[in-house]
Amino acid sequence: MEKFLRDWRQDALNKAQYESAIFIGDKLLALTNDDQDAFWLAQVHFATGNYTRAQAFLSKQDLISRNPSCRYLAGHCLIKQSRYEEALAVLGERNPTHLISNGGSNKRKSQPRHSNRWRDDEVDEEEAANRRFEAAMCFLRGICYAKQNAFDRAKECYKDAVRIDVRCFEAFQQLMKNSLLSPDEEWQFLESLDFDSITASGDISSSQEAADFTKMLYTTRLSKYRNPAAFETAYDSLSTHYHLSTNPDLQLARADLLYTQCRYQDALGITNAILQEDKYNFSVYPVHLACLYELKMNNLLFLVAHDLADTHPEEPCTWLAVGIYYFAIDKIAEARRYFSKASMMDAHFGPAWIGFAHTFAAEGEHDQAVSAYSTAARLFMGTHLPQIFLGMQNHALNNMALAEEFLRTAYGLCKTDPLLLNEMGIVKYHQDRPKEAAQYFTAALDIAEEINSEPSAWLSAKTNLAHALRRLRHFNKALELFDEVLRLGGKDAAVFSAKGLILMEQNRAEEAVAVLHQALAINPQDSISNELLNKALEETVLMDGAAEEEADDVAEFEHHLDQKKAEATHKVNGHGVVGQGIMDKGKGRVTRRQTLLGDQDKRESMMEMTDDDE
């Protein structure tokens, strides 16, 4: 009879026929009075949303104190009712850290597999199940602390949950999704996990494969700013060996990587493919919407936002989409309202908080933007993005020391983001430290090239490097970079202005005039270009005047020289004593000695000269 009732209850659960499951489960519990059957009945109440009934049932049966699985379920019921203090009282505030294994997956080579098998054989199935529930209770403690804004304690609870049971993906996902760990900490945490504790039916090699498979899956969830080569290795293995190339989660991880590399068109192609198969996969939408915004596809943003508002008004992602659309069309007040609505629906929805802060920054409300970014930095302590934006806002407020401090904090979290290195270079540039600025701009461009980032996305860093080189008076290198920016499509009046300034520094005023005319063709109201053009024109006029004056001076000098020659000739010829014919015969070979001779000597001398010539 017990087996018959359990099969009936399970069949009802499989069909989501909860009334039948409750009816049969109640009769089964009356027959057996077994804790496991009581737990199953409470689970059915939980599945129907009757959290108070499930909680009361567990308390009445006195199951909470003696059974870990029932204690877990009772705590979960209280969390669903937002009774976090009571949930902590039921769950206990201390994590069972004694259950954490000291072994790590990186010790696999030195630790033979059979030792794990021996350990697992020592622990019976019931104890293994209790261990899993202890890990799940660590996860629930983390949820309680996060709801109470105690994020440090929440982070430790989530980490302990995964350390106790490496298959507690819920806790691992909370760490990754809420960016509670920095990129470096994420990779260190992954290496510390005991994947060798995973066992699979079959021989030792099956368990080894299961451990490697799980580690690769976890690797794809880590930050894409750190160690992209390891991500690519895991992605390729899962795609080819396990045929998961079309799996939405794996594809989303790939799109996220492409987005960090500023390859928005490629990332959008992947998110479109996922949404064609599963239109309401809400985990995809943050990246999808960000790509649409970066590519200025406002019409598609409108269609997505409109569809989500019609079909899923209860989802925070819906109002994120509406907010991004209004932000894209410069309706900042409306965007702020919808970002705020999304963040109120889910207080831990990172994109909504960042968007909310962006609206203040867009309107120049720097103090309010700083406040909003600070909240995001507190909620998502592992990501460096709020720290970058705080640095930008303080830079806009001319608080250079504070801006540098925030950017250094961001650099401590992530050292491989070109955007961060570019911002650090900008602050150094405005602190009159162009040499250090040039080093940061160069590092940003090197990393962007290393990760195969879209070249057009880093035109600003290339332009900034050219400005730093200009300040360092490396004019030829700066001109080369400005020309490269213009070739790549950076048709900006400021670039032409800077190029004109360099040409003026090199005394190439005429070329500067041509370049500055190009700047004003793009932006006729550009005051800097106008001022530089006036100076360049003045220099060309002065140069033309100087050239004319120099030509006049040369002509005058030549005229004066001709006069002097004539006077000298007149003196040499003895005031016309020597005839023209004789001069012609002698071909002008007159010496200073001849003028000092007497008349007799002159005649003799002339006769000698004539004879010699003849």
C-alpha positions, 0 to 999 in steps of 0.5 A: 500500500505504501509503495502504491501511494508513493507512486500515485503521489509522484505521478500527481506531482509530475502532472502538477496535480497538487490537490491529488498529491496533497490528498494522497500524501496526507493518507501516506503520512498517516500510514507511515508517520515517516519524516520523509513522507512529511517532508514530501507533503510540506513540499507540495504545499510549498509548490502551490504557494501555500508557504504559511501552511507548509511552515505550520505543518513542519512546526506542528510535526516537530520536524524542524529540529531533527531533520535538516531537509525539513529545517531547510524547507521551513527556512525557505517558507519564511524567506518567501514570506519576507520573514528574514529574522525568523528564517535565520533563527530557524536556519541558525546563523553559523555555517557548518564550515567543518563540512568544507573539504580541504581538497581542491580541483587543482590537487587532482594530479597529486591526489589519486581518485580512489581516495575520493571513492573511499571517502564517499564509500564511508558516507552513506546516502542519508548523510550525503543528502544531509550534507547537500541540505546543509549547503542549501541552508548556507545558500538560504542564509546568504539570501537572508543577509542579502535582503538585510543588505549585509552583503559581506556576510551573504557572500561568505554564506554563498561561498561556504555553500559551494565549498560544502557542495560544489553542485549547489549552483544556486549559491554559485549563481548568486555570487556571479550574477550579483558580482560579489567577487572581483574577477581575480577572486572568481578565478581563485574561488573556482580553483579552490572548489573540490570538484573531485567530490563529484561522483557519477555512476560507473567507473572512476573515469566517469566521475573524473569526466563529470568533475571536468564537465562541471568545472567547465560549465562553471568557468563559462559563468565567470567574469569575461574581463579575466582569463578569456583564453580559459573561457575559450578553451572551456567553451570550445570543449563544451561546444564540440565534445558535448554538442552544446554549441546551441545551448542558450546558457553557453551562447549567452556566455559567448555573447557576454564575452563579445560585448566586453570586447565591444563587438556589439554586432557579433554579440547581437547576432547571438542574442537574436538567435537565442531569442528566436528559439526562446523569446522570453528568456529574460537572462538574455535581455540585459546584453541584448538591450545593451547591444541594441543601444550601442548600435543605436537601433532605437526602432528595435528597442521600441518594439522589444520594450512594447512587446515585453510591457504587453506580455510581462509587466511583472518582470523587472527586465521589461521596465529596463527595456522601456528605460533604455529606449527612453534613454536612447531617444534622450527622454531622460526623465522618463528613462529615470522613472522606468529604471527606478521602477525596475530597481524597486521590483528587484533591488539586486538588478544591477543593470537597472541601478547603473541605468538609473545613475546614468540618467543623472550623469546625462543631465550633468547632475553629478552629485546625484549621479555619484550617490546612485553609482555609490549605491550600485558599488555597494550592491555589486562590490565585485564589479569595477564598473560603478567605480569607473563611473564614480571616477568619471563623475569626480573628474567632471567635478574637477575632483582629480584626486578623488577621481584617481582614487576611485579609478585605482579601486576599480583597477584593483578589481579589474586590471584588464578593461581598456575603458578603465585604463583609458579613464586613468590616462585621462585623469593623468593627462589633466593632472599635467602628467602626459608621460604617465597618461601615454603609458595608460593609453598605450596599455588600453590599446594593447589590451584591446588588440590582445582581446580582438576588440573592435578597433573602431570602439577605441578611437577615443583611446587612440585620440587621447594617446595622440594628444598625450604625444602632442603634449610630449612634443612627439609631433610626428608620432602624434600626427600619424595617430591622428591620421589613423583615427581619421582613416578609421572614421573618427571625423571629429572637429577636435581631431582636425584642430589638434592636427592643425595645432601640431602643424602650427608648432612645426611652422607649417602654417599653410598646411594648418590652414587647410586642416583647420578649414576641414575642422570648421566644415564639420563644426562651423561653431567650433571656437578653438578651430576658429581661433587657431585658424585666425592665428594660422592665417596671421602667420601665413600673412607674416610669412608672406610679408617677410618673404616680400621684405626679404626679396626687396632687401636682396634686390636693394643689396644687389643694386647697391653691389652693382653701384659699388662695382661701377665705382671700383671699376671707375677708380681702377681705370684711372678716371678714364685714362685707359681707352676702351679698346685697350680695355677690351684687348686686355679683357679687363685684366687690371691689377692694383699695381697698375694704378700705382705706376707713373705715366711712363711705366703705364705706357710701357706696361700697356705696350707689354700687355698688348704685345703679350695678348697679341 
